[in-house]
Amino acid sequence: MSRSQLAQELAKSEKQNYQQLESYLQLLSLLDLKRPLPSTRSFAASPDPLLELIGIVRRRQPSFVVELGSGISTLVIGKQIDERTRFLSIDDSTEFASMTRELLREHEVGNVDLVVAPLRGEKNWYDINVLEDVKDVDLLFIDGPAQSSSPDARHSATFFLERLSPKATVVIDDAKRKSEKRMALIFASRMPNHVLRFLDHEKGTAVIEPRA
């Protein structure tokens, strides 16, 4: 790598870090937390999509939220809804689910139905029995399963296309990856009354919302 390329990469990294810091500070001010927030970024969601989720929940006021992949996003969403909203969080890992439950307990968030659904079959998709009664989803946040299970594992989330409400919003994390980007395009093609936006977040975020 040449010096100019290195300088460009450093400048890009510095800009990204600054943007994440801005989002993180806004996140803290909106959440009104009584205890420290766990680390974001890396395998966890970055501050920018978490901030976007807060805006969507407050603007759309969903009655039923489904999240694929639990963690800090579970806390963030849980802090935005009340007892009238059903919130189903699904994780394939007993270990990660236990960590999320402890996080929710520490922050006194008890309005989340956190379910462990092991990955099954060749597509490494969640145990379908857990999802059979799911319908009329107003907000679907896709941040699992982990890519390590299969590069296209999240494509099976199209399972939810027939289970979304007419006013549903779909948010896809890691949309800078080719697989997630393709999945976002599939969702958008099947939701003609919605608009797809790709947000230039750290890992990329795809948002599919009803047309204004």
ABEGO torsion letter per residue (X at the ends): XBAAAAAAAAAAAAAAAAAAAAAAAAAAAAAGBABBBBBBEEABBBAAAAAAAAAAAAAAGBABBBBBEBEAAAAAAAAABBAABBBBBBBABAAAAAAAAAAAAAAGBAABBBBBBBBBEAAGBBBAAAAAABBGBABBBBAOBBAAABAAAAAAAAAAAAABBAABBBBBBGAABAAAAAAAAAAAAABAABBBBBBBBAAEBBBBBBBX
